[in-house]
Amino acid sequence: MKNKNKELVKYFFQVMGDERFLTIMDKFSKKEGYGIEHVWCVFADDYEEWEEDYFGEEGIAFYFDYPAVQEDEEVILDYETLYEYLDEIVEFYLVRHPENKLEIDNYMKKIKLKYNIKHSRK
């Protein structure tokens, strides 16, 4: 299940494209969701307990609707896992866009602080 979740989160960034990457990192650093058409994400804070899509007090949910995927998919991650996936996704992005390293590093620091991430490879 974990690998499928990771692949779907990677797919989220593929669908968004490199041109939206910095925008997404900025949104994530402010605990704001983002998306286009059939692929998007929201943070737990965006829902009230009484709302149908409520999934807990913390975390992020990624949604993938047909036709972006064969069947509608939903991935809910805690912040540690989100950070772990982002860490890997950022590495691949920086191979293509090394000129954005400083900006990406700053976003990752903000995200780490905002979500109180204790463990990471960096």
VMD Tcl script that builds the backbone (N, CA, C; Angstrom):
set m [mol new atoms 366]
animate dup $m
set s [atomselect $m all]
$s set {name element resname resid chain x y z} {
  {N N MET 1 A 0.820 -1.198 0.000}
  {CA C MET 1 A 0.000 0.000 0.000}
  {C C MET 1 A 0.865 1.264 0.000}
  {N N LYS 2 A 1.938 1.217 0.801}
  {CA C LYS 2 A 2.805 2.386 0.911}
  {C C LYS 2 A 3.403 2.750 -0.447}
  {N N ASN 3 A 3.863 1.738 -1.195}
  {CA C ASN 3 A 4.437 2.016 -2.507}
  {C C ASN 3 A 3.410 2.609 -3.461}
  {N N LYS 4 A 2.177 2.108 -3.389}
  {CA C LYS 4 A 1.122 2.654 -4.241}
  {C C LYS 4 A 0.865 4.108 -3.881}
  {N N ASN 5 A 0.827 4.411 -2.596}
  {CA C ASN 5 A 0.634 5.792 -2.158}
  {C C ASN 5 A 1.754 6.689 -2.669}
  {N N LYS 6 A 2.992 6.210 -2.541}
  {CA C LYS 6 A 4.135 6.999 -3.000}
  {C C LYS 6 A 4.045 7.246 -4.504}
  {N N GLU 7 A 3.679 6.211 -5.251}
  {CA C GLU 7 A 3.555 6.358 -6.704}
  {C C GLU 7 A 2.460 7.366 -7.057}
  {N N LEU 8 A 1.361 7.341 -6.333}
  {CA C LEU 8 A 0.282 8.295 -6.607}
  {C C LEU 8 A 0.704 9.730 -6.274}
  {N N VAL 9 A 1.447 9.907 -5.186}
  {CA C VAL 9 A 1.922 11.256 -4.848}
  {C C VAL 9 A 2.911 11.736 -5.911}
  {N N LYS 10 A 3.770 10.846 -6.374}
  {CA C LYS 10 A 4.677 11.213 -7.478}
  {C C LYS 10 A 3.872 11.594 -8.720}
  {N N TYR 11 A 2.814 10.829 -8.969}
  {CA C TYR 11 A 1.941 11.104 -10.112}
  {C C TYR 11 A 1.292 12.482 -9.978}
  {N N PHE 12 A 0.893 12.847 -8.772}
  {CA C PHE 12 A 0.343 14.176 -8.511}
  {C C PHE 12 A 1.306 15.244 -9.043}
  {N N PHE 13 A 2.585 15.106 -8.693}
  {CA C PHE 13 A 3.573 16.101 -9.132}
  {C C PHE 13 A 3.833 16.028 -10.633}
  {N N GLN 14 A 3.739 14.835 -11.216}
  {CA C GLN 14 A 3.885 14.718 -12.668}
  {C C GLN 14 A 2.756 15.455 -13.372}
  {N N VAL 15 A 1.531 15.254 -12.896}
  {CA C VAL 15 A 0.371 15.915 -13.497}
  {C C VAL 15 A 0.498 17.434 -13.360}
  {N N MET 16 A 0.960 17.893 -12.206}
  {CA C MET 16 A 1.102 19.333 -11.981}
  {C C MET 16 A 2.201 19.930 -12.864}
  {N N GLY 17 A 3.243 19.161 -13.099}
  {CA C GLY 17 A 4.337 19.630 -13.946}
  {C C GLY 17 A 5.330 20.510 -13.208}
  {N N ASP 18 A 6.527 20.583 -13.747}
  {CA C ASP 18 A 7.588 21.375 -13.127}
  {C C ASP 18 A 7.210 22.850 -13.007}
  {N N GLU 19 A 6.400 23.334 -13.943}
  {CA C GLU 19 A 6.055 24.763 -13.916}
  {C C GLU 19 A 5.217 25.140 -12.698}
  {N N ARG 20 A 4.587 24.158 -12.048}
  {CA C ARG 20 A 3.793 24.451 -10.849}
  {C C ARG 20 A 4.504 24.017 -9.558}
  {N N PHE 21 A 5.666 23.428 -9.679}
  {CA C PHE 21 A 6.334 22.821 -8.531}
  {C C PHE 21 A 6.589 23.825 -7.407}
  {N N LEU 22 A 7.158 24.963 -7.729}
  {CA C LEU 22 A 7.465 25.962 -6.704}
  {C C LEU 22 A 6.187 26.508 -6.061}
  {N N THR 23 A 5.134 26.664 -6.847}
  {CA C THR 23 A 3.843 27.107 -6.315}
  {C C THR 23 A 3.323 26.098 -5.293}
  {N N ILE 24 A 3.411 24.819 -5.637}
  {CA C ILE 24 A 2.938 23.763 -4.734}
  {C C ILE 24 A 3.754 23.759 -3.447}
  {N N MET 25 A 5.062 23.880 -3.564}
  {CA C MET 25 A 5.918 23.908 -2.376}
  {C C MET 25 A 5.564 25.105 -1.495}
  {N N ASP 26 A 5.287 26.235 -2.115}
  {CA C ASP 26 A 4.876 27.419 -1.365}
  {C C ASP 26 A 3.555 27.146 -0.641}
  {N N LYS 27 A 2.586 26.568 -1.340}
  {CA C LYS 27 A 1.284 26.242 -0.739}
  {C C LYS 27 A 1.460 25.273 0.426}
  {N N PHE 28 A 2.253 24.214 0.222}
  {CA C PHE 28 A 2.471 23.218 1.273}
  {C C PHE 28 A 3.120 23.860 2.494}
  {N N SER 29 A 4.026 24.824 2.267}
  {CA C SER 29 A 4.699 25.478 3.394}
  {C C SER 29 A 3.726 26.329 4.206}
  {N N LYS 30 A 2.555 26.625 3.625}
  {CA C LYS 30 A 1.518 27.411 4.309}
  {C C LYS 30 A 0.317 26.554 4.688}
  {N N LYS 31 A 0.453 25.238 4.517}
  {CA C LYS 31 A -0.630 24.284 4.815}
  {C C LYS 31 A -1.860 24.562 3.958}
  {N N GLU 32 A -1.597 24.828 2.682}
  {CA C GLU 32 A -2.674 25.068 1.726}
  {C C GLU 32 A -2.639 23.980 0.660}
  {N N GLY 33 A -3.795 23.481 0.310}
  {CA C GLY 33 A -3.885 22.476 -0.739}
  {C C GLY 33 A -3.744 23.100 -2.115}
  {N N TYR 34 A -3.736 22.235 -3.131}
  {CA C TYR 34 A -3.559 22.705 -4.498}
  {C C TYR 34 A -4.052 21.628 -5.443}
  {N N GLY 35 A -4.422 22.031 -6.627}
  {CA C GLY 35 A -4.802 21.031 -7.612}
  {C C GLY 35 A -5.327 21.636 -8.888}
  {N N ILE 36 A -5.520 20.767 -9.861}
  {CA C ILE 36 A -6.108 21.140 -11.136}
  {C C ILE 36 A -7.072 20.033 -11.549}
  {N N GLU 37 A -8.166 20.420 -12.125}
  {CA C GLU 37 A -9.167 19.507 -12.666}
  {C C GLU 37 A -9.374 18.237 -11.854}
  {N N HIS 38 A -8.772 17.124 -12.286}
  {CA C HIS 38 A -9.058 15.814 -11.706}
  {C C HIS 38 A -8.049 15.350 -10.655}
  {N N VAL 39 A -7.103 16.209 -10.314}
  {CA C VAL 39 A -6.056 15.844 -9.357}
  {C C VAL 39 A -5.852 17.022 -8.405}
  {N N TRP 40 A -5.992 16.760 -7.107}
  {CA C TRP 40 A -5.807 17.847 -6.145}
  {C C TRP 40 A -5.518 17.279 -4.762}
  {N N CYS 41 A -5.154 18.170 -3.843}
  {CA C CYS 41 A -4.906 17.757 -2.463}
  {C C CYS 41 A -5.437 18.820 -1.519}
  {N N VAL 42 A -5.784 18.367 -0.313}
  {CA C VAL 42 A -6.255 19.272 0.738}
  {C C VAL 42 A -5.670 18.820 2.075}
  {N N PHE 43 A -5.521 19.770 2.971}
  {CA C PHE 43 A -5.043 19.459 4.313}
  {C C PHE 43 A -6.229 19.226 5.234}
  {N N ALA 44 A -5.990 18.467 6.292}
  {CA C ALA 44 A -7.049 18.113 7.244}
  {C C ALA 44 A -7.765 19.350 7.778}
  {N N ASP 45 A -7.026 20.437 7.972}
  {CA C ASP 45 A -7.607 21.680 8.507}
  {C C ASP 45 A -8.706 22.245 7.608}
  {N N ASP 46 A -8.723 21.835 6.346}
  {CA C ASP 46 A -9.705 22.372 5.412}
  {C C ASP 46 A -11.113 21.811 5.642}
  {N N TYR 47 A -11.212 20.748 6.451}
  {CA C TYR 47 A -12.510 20.126 6.696}
  {C C TYR 47 A -12.909 20.244 8.163}
  {N N GLU 48 A -14.190 20.362 8.383}
  {CA C GLU 48 A -14.763 20.314 9.729}
  {C C GLU 48 A -15.179 18.868 10.005}
  {N N GLU 49 A -15.261 18.514 11.281}
  {CA C GLU 49 A -15.615 17.139 11.654}
  {C C GLU 49 A -16.913 16.657 11.033}
  {N N TRP 50 A -17.863 17.514 10.869}
  {CA C TRP 50 A -19.175 17.120 10.353}
  {C C TRP 50 A -19.193 16.935 8.835}
  {N N GLU 51 A -18.127 17.376 8.151}
  {CA C GLU 51 A -18.113 17.266 6.692}
  {C C GLU 51 A -17.801 15.843 6.248}
  {N N GLU 52 A -18.394 15.453 5.148}
  {CA C GLU 52 A -18.273 14.092 4.629}
  {C C GLU 52 A -16.812 13.697 4.371}
  {N N ASP 53 A -16.008 14.616 3.859}
  {CA C ASP 53 A -14.627 14.294 3.498}
  {C C ASP 53 A -13.634 14.387 4.658}
  {N N TYR 54 A -14.112 14.728 5.844}
  {CA C TYR 54 A -13.242 14.850 7.022}
  {C C TYR 54 A -12.455 13.549 7.225}
  {N N PHE 55 A -11.140 13.686 7.414}
  {CA C PHE 55 A -10.311 12.483 7.583}
  {C C PHE 55 A -9.420 12.550 8.816}
  {N N GLY 56 A -9.694 13.438 9.727}
  {CA C GLY 56 A -8.908 13.538 10.946}
  {C C GLY 56 A -8.411 14.950 11.171}
  {N N GLU 57 A -7.686 15.113 12.258}
  {CA C GLU 57 A -7.228 16.449 12.635}
  {C C GLU 57 A -5.939 16.861 11.949}
  {N N GLU 58 A -5.195 15.879 11.448}
  {CA C GLU 58 A -3.983 16.264 10.735}
  {C C GLU 58 A -3.705 15.315 9.591}
  {N N GLY 59 A -2.912 15.819 8.650}
  {CA C GLY 59 A -2.572 15.036 7.477}
  {C C GLY 59 A -2.965 15.769 6.207}
  {N N ILE 60 A -2.726 15.093 5.102}
  {CA C ILE 60 A -3.047 15.639 3.781}
  {C C ILE 60 A -3.698 14.525 2.969}
  {N N ALA 61 A -4.689 14.897 2.188}
  {CA C ALA 61 A -5.359 13.935 1.314}
  {C C ALA 61 A -5.127 14.349 -0.132}
  {N N PHE 62 A -4.699 13.386 -0.934}
  {CA C PHE 62 A -4.542 13.582 -2.370}
  {C C PHE 62 A -5.702 12.866 -3.042}
  {N N TYR 63 A -6.337 13.540 -3.989}
  {CA C TYR 63 A -7.473 12.960 -4.701}
  {C C TYR 63 A -7.157 12.871 -6.188}
  {N N PHE 64 A -7.504 11.745 -6.763}
  {CA C PHE 64 A -7.290 11.492 -8.187}
  {C C PHE 64 A -8.605 10.975 -8.758}
  {N N ASP 65 A -9.182 11.712 -9.667}
  {CA C ASP 65 A -10.454 11.316 -10.255}
  {C C ASP 65 A -10.270 10.913 -11.713}
  {N N TYR 66 A -11.150 10.033 -12.160}
  {CA C TYR 66 A -11.187 9.681 -13.570}
  {C C TYR 66 A -11.450 10.963 -14.362}
  {N N PRO 67 A -10.800 11.230 -15.464}
  {CA C PRO 67 A -9.956 10.360 -16.280}
  {C C PRO 67 A -8.455 10.421 -15.978}
  {N N ALA 68 A -8.054 11.115 -14.917}
  {CA C ALA 68 A -6.628 11.159 -14.574}
  {C C ALA 68 A -6.126 9.775 -14.166}
  {N N VAL 69 A -7.021 8.963 -13.633}
  {CA C VAL 69 A -6.731 7.577 -13.246}
  {C C VAL 69 A -7.903 6.713 -13.703}
  {N N GLN 70 A -7.669 5.400 -13.774}
  {CA C GLN 70 A -8.722 4.478 -14.217}
  {C C GLN 70 A -9.919 4.488 -13.268}
  {N N GLU 71 A -9.604 4.456 -11.967}
  {CA C GLU 71 A -10.637 4.497 -10.932}
  {C C GLU 71 A -10.266 5.596 -9.953}
  {N N ASP 72 A -11.266 6.280 -9.412}
  {CA C ASP 72 A -10.993 7.338 -8.436}
  {C C ASP 72 A -10.123 6.792 -7.306}
  {N N GLU 73 A -9.129 7.569 -6.918}
  {CA C GLU 73 A -8.199 7.164 -5.863}
  {C C GLU 73 A -8.098 8.277 -4.835}
  {N N GLU 74 A -7.777 7.879 -3.614}
  {CA C GLU 74 A -7.571 8.827 -2.524}
  {C C GLU 74 A -6.388 8.323 -1.703}
  {N N VAL 75 A -5.472 9.217 -1.389}
  {CA C VAL 75 A -4.317 8.873 -0.559}
  {C C VAL 75 A -4.285 9.852 0.603}
  {N N ILE 76 A -4.294 9.318 1.820}
  {CA C ILE 76 A -4.202 10.170 3.011}
  {C C ILE 76 A -2.875 9.870 3.704}
  {N N LEU 77 A -2.097 10.915 3.910}
  {CA C LEU 77 A -0.772 10.761 4.508}
  {C C LEU 77 A -0.661 11.580 5.786}
  {N N ASP 78 A 0.135 11.077 6.720}
  {CA C ASP 78 A 0.498 11.915 7.858}
  {C C ASP 78 A 1.637 12.819 7.398}
  {N N TYR 79 A 1.991 13.790 8.227}
  {CA C TYR 79 A 2.984 14.782 7.809}
  {C C TYR 79 A 4.385 14.193 7.659}
  {N N GLU 80 A 4.730 13.235 8.501}
  {CA C GLU 80 A 6.054 12.596 8.387}
  {C C GLU 80 A 6.208 11.929 7.027}
  {N N THR 81 A 5.163 11.203 6.630}
  {CA C THR 81 A 5.208 10.497 5.344}
  {C C THR 81 A 5.216 11.490 4.191}
  {N N LEU 82 A 4.409 12.532 4.292}
  {CA C LEU 82 A 4.426 13.570 3.258}
  {C C LEU 82 A 5.835 14.118 3.102}
  {N N TYR 83 A 6.480 14.429 4.213}
  {CA C TYR 83 A 7.833 14.996 4.165}
  {C C TYR 83 A 8.810 14.009 3.530}
  {N N GLU 84 A 8.688 12.751 3.907}
  {CA C GLU 84 A 9.561 11.707 3.353}
  {C C GLU 84 A 9.399 11.624 1.829}
  {N N TYR 85 A 8.158 11.623 1.357}
  {CA C TYR 85 A 7.895 11.568 -0.092}
  {C C TYR 85 A 8.406 12.831 -0.770}
  {N N LEU 86 A 8.149 13.988 -0.156}
  {CA C LEU 86 A 8.610 15.252 -0.742}
  {C C LEU 86 A 10.120 15.275 -0.875}
  {N N ASP 87 A 10.798 14.764 0.138}
  {CA C ASP 87 A 12.256 14.719 0.140}
  {C C ASP 87 A 12.766 14.031 -1.134}
  {N N GLU 88 A 12.145 12.934 -1.473}
  {CA C GLU 88 A 12.539 12.176 -2.660}
  {C C GLU 88 A 12.128 12.899 -3.953}
  {N N ILE 89 A 10.921 13.414 -3.977}
  {CA C ILE 89 A 10.405 14.105 -5.164}
  {C C ILE 89 A 11.239 15.348 -5.455}
  {N N VAL 90 A 11.627 16.058 -4.403}
  {CA C VAL 90 A 12.456 17.261 -4.536}
  {C C VAL 90 A 13.803 16.921 -5.179}
  {N N GLU 91 A 14.398 15.798 -4.778}
  {CA C GLU 91 A 15.687 15.390 -5.360}
  {C C GLU 91 A 15.592 15.262 -6.877}
  {N N PHE 92 A 14.527 14.624 -7.359}
  {CA C PHE 92 A 14.352 14.457 -8.807}
  {C C PHE 92 A 14.095 15.792 -9.494}
  {N N TYR 93 A 13.332 16.652 -8.834}
  {CA C TYR 93 A 13.065 17.983 -9.383}
  {C C TYR 93 A 14.366 18.777 -9.513}
  {N N LEU 94 A 15.217 18.692 -8.490}
  {CA C LEU 94 A 16.460 19.477 -8.500}
  {C C LEU 94 A 17.460 18.991 -9.543}
  {N N VAL 95 A 17.358 17.740 -9.945}
  {CA C VAL 95 A 18.205 17.249 -11.051}
  {C C VAL 95 A 17.856 18.039 -12.318}
  {N N ARG 96 A 16.569 18.296 -12.492}
  {CA C ARG 96 A 16.105 19.034 -13.676}
  {C C ARG 96 A 16.220 20.551 -13.504}
  {N N HIS 97 A 16.171 21.020 -12.253}
  {CA C HIS 97 A 16.157 22.471 -11.988}
  {C C HIS 97 A 17.098 22.827 -10.836}
  {N N PRO 98 A 18.397 22.602 -11.013}
  {CA C PRO 98 A 19.346 22.899 -9.922}
  {C C PRO 98 A 19.353 24.383 -9.535}
  {N N GLU 99 A 18.915 25.238 -10.441}
  {CA C GLU 99 A 18.889 26.677 -10.161}
  {C C GLU 99 A 17.896 27.039 -9.041}
  {N N ASN 100 A 16.995 26.107 -8.705}
  {CA C ASN 100 A 15.992 26.386 -7.678}
  {C C ASN 100 A 16.327 25.765 -6.319}
  {N N LYS 101 A 17.565 25.276 -6.169}
  {CA C LYS 101 A 17.941 24.558 -4.948}
  {C C LYS 101 A 17.718 25.379 -3.677}
  {N N LEU 102 A 18.163 26.623 -3.668}
  {CA C LEU 102 A 18.026 27.462 -2.475}
  {C C LEU 102 A 16.554 27.651 -2.095}
  {N N GLU 103 A 15.735 27.943 -3.086}
  {CA C GLU 103 A 14.306 28.155 -2.853}
  {C C GLU 103 A 13.652 26.861 -2.323}
  {N N ILE 104 A 13.989 25.743 -2.923}
  {CA C ILE 104 A 13.437 24.446 -2.498}
  {C C ILE 104 A 13.889 24.125 -1.071}
  {N N ASP 105 A 15.165 24.343 -0.783}
  {CA C ASP 105 A 15.673 24.085 0.569}
  {C C ASP 105 A 14.912 24.918 1.603}
  {N N ASN 106 A 14.633 26.173 1.260}
  {CA C ASN 106 A 13.876 27.035 2.173}
  {C C ASN 106 A 12.464 26.505 2.398}
  {N N TYR 107 A 11.811 26.062 1.323}
  {CA C TYR 107 A 10.463 25.492 1.469}
  {C C TYR 107 A 10.489 24.238 2.330}
  {N N MET 108 A 11.490 23.395 2.121}
  {CA C MET 108 A 11.574 22.153 2.900}
  {C C MET 108 A 11.789 22.466 4.384}
  {N N LYS 109 A 12.583 23.484 4.692}
  {CA C LYS 109 A 12.775 23.888 6.087}
  {C C LYS 109 A 11.465 24.391 6.692}
  {N N LYS 110 A 10.740 25.214 5.926}
  {CA C LYS 110 A 9.454 25.729 6.404}
  {C C LYS 110 A 8.469 24.587 6.655}
  {N N ILE 111 A 8.421 23.647 5.730}
  {CA C ILE 111 A 7.505 22.501 5.858}
  {C C ILE 111 A 7.883 21.669 7.075}
  {N N LYS 112 A 9.171 21.443 7.248}
  {CA C LYS 112 A 9.648 20.650 8.392}
  {C C LYS 112 A 9.231 21.299 9.710}
  {N N LEU 113 A 9.369 22.611 9.804}
  {CA C LEU 113 A 8.974 23.337 11.011}
  {C C LEU 113 A 7.457 23.350 11.195}
  {N N LYS 114 A 6.740 23.680 10.126}
  {CA C LYS 114 A 5.283 23.818 10.199}
  {C C LYS 114 A 4.605 22.530 10.660}
  {N N TYR 115 A 5.132 21.386 10.192}
  {CA C TYR 115 A 4.505 20.105 10.498}
  {C C TYR 115 A 5.226 19.353 11.615}
  {N N ASN 116 A 6.183 20.039 12.250}
  {CA C ASN 116 A 6.888 19.464 13.393}
  {C C ASN 116 A 7.520 18.104 13.057}
  {N N ILE 117 A 8.212 18.057 11.938}
  {CA C ILE 117 A 8.864 16.818 11.498}
  {C C ILE 117 A 10.134 16.618 12.306}
  {N N LYS 118 A 10.221 15.471 12.947}
  {CA C LYS 118 A 11.387 15.168 13.802}
  {C C LYS 118 A 12.453 14.388 13.034}
  {N N HIS 119 A 12.009 13.426 12.258}
  {CA C HIS 119 A 12.954 12.533 11.582}
  {C C HIS 119 A 12.996 12.843 10.100}
  {N N SER 120 A 14.183 12.974 9.584}
  {CA C SER 120 A 14.359 13.112 8.150}
  {C C SER 120 A 15.795 12.788 7.813}
  {N N ARG 121 A 16.031 12.575 6.548}
  {CA C ARG 121 A 17.378 12.214 6.109}
  {C C ARG 121 A 18.317 13.406 6.126}
  {N N LYS 122 A 17.740 14.619 6.175}
  {CA C LYS 122 A 18.589 15.818 6.118}
  {C C LYS 122 A 18.645 16.508 7.454}
}
mol reanalyze $m
mol bondsrecalc $m
mol representation Tube
mol addrep $m
